[in-house]
């Protein structure tokens, strides 16, 4: 069984959707939320990698020309 966002499920039920359709829609949104969280964590790692690379490059350039 997949993860489901209960707030979305309840909202869809209140809006008149059938139980099966509301459940599937809430599960689909939860899957997208998990994908966005993974992309966000990968982006944070890449930011740290770029920052480290810039600092290392600046340190090498300062060492060479100073």
Protein Blocks (a to p, Z undefined) as FASTA:
>chain_A
ZZddfklmmmmmmnopafklmmmmmmmmmmmmmmmmmmmmmmmmmmmmmmmmmmmmmmmm
mmmmZZ
